[in-house]
Amino acid sequence: MARSETERTTIEQFDQSYRYATSAVIQSIERSVCGCAYGGTSWTTREEAEHIGQVLGLAPGKRLLEVGAGSGWPSLYLAKLTGCSAVLVDLPLEGLRVASERAQADGLGERCLVAQADGAALPLKGEMFDAISHSDVLCCLPDKLGVLRECRHVIRHNGRMAFTVIFIAANLPTEDYTEALAAGPQFVEAETDYEDMLARSGWRLASRIDLTSTFVNSMQRMVEVREAHADQLTELMGAPEYKEMIARMREKLPATKRGLLERAMFVAEPV
């Protein structure tokens, strides 16, 4: 599948971030902000992950698919917590390598499969999974509807999907919309809202939970903790990359605090 330059750059950026996933300082920061230590790149907290496990009904014998799994958060945690099996798919190979090693270290090797795959073109048979999750993934992908349709294809008739996503608040004036667009993930802009996309891709919305306040708090906390670990992060990634990362987060924080960006968890069932 041909990808735009922006898509290739985004994949490379994620790949780079996963190279630091197992470092002590990154895991310490992640534990402080999200309550986990997997080297993840989403804003999913441990509390959110456990709620996902509950609403998806994960248990021994259930099969979970995580799209955009990265280094394995939260699917590996959910597999360990609930006893389910999991298939993790993503494009950045470094994240998948980290996830595979973590699965083995946690004794999940027999219940977890890691594979490189595009969420909008899954190389999987239909109706394979009892549950699907993706954490802040659709806002990082251009073909959101394609991903939701592929998820619909591989879910069982009585299965469920839960996902978190960041999106631009509705009905913003042009100036605020432009600010939100600049502050959000690379593909935060969407042609329509997620409820409409779910309906168009064969899903029925079961519930929606607003996570914006938690997102704002986590983002503020992330800036503070990363600045508190400036020396260690500079040693890990070099001064230019660290300074660029902090500057980028500080530029994005005001739009998030003003509510120009929102974050929510959607739970859906196949029609």
C-alpha angles and dihedrals in degrees: 000000000000113000131200121245089252092054092049091049092050092052090049091050092052090046089054093049092053090058086073095043097105097044116118095235095051092049091046091053092046091050090051094050105031104017095243139086110213101113090250126169101208127088093239111138125208090252090054091047092053090049089052089053090052099046091046092050093230115187140136109308094027120116120218127195118201115196116204088014097168110177093353106273118169102357096065090048090050092048090053093043099046105024094239123139120243141203114203120200131180141131106239104086095203092062092049090050090054091047093050092051091047091050090054093046091051093049093249098118095113093048101041130067123188121201138167108240142142113247090221092053108034114185091216137114120252122269095014101133138064092198141017130196137178126176119213089328106123091060087059095050131070098211100060095153091050091055093049091049092050090049089051090052095055099040121097118243092256096039132111139218126209125185142163122217141174117227142167115269115253126260098012121167113252095259093051092044090054091050092049091049091053093046098047132080117289096271100027091129115095131187092225139002123283096249089059092046091052092052092048092051098050102268134123117214111240099176144344125205123193110229098171097114092050089048092052092048092047093049092050090047092049092056092048095048094045090051090049088055095044095128095050093044092048090053091048101047106012130257098274094052093044093050092047092050094051093044091051093050092047090051091052098045099077093057090049093049091050091056095246088129123047134190128204144168117234124196116195140178128206117260 
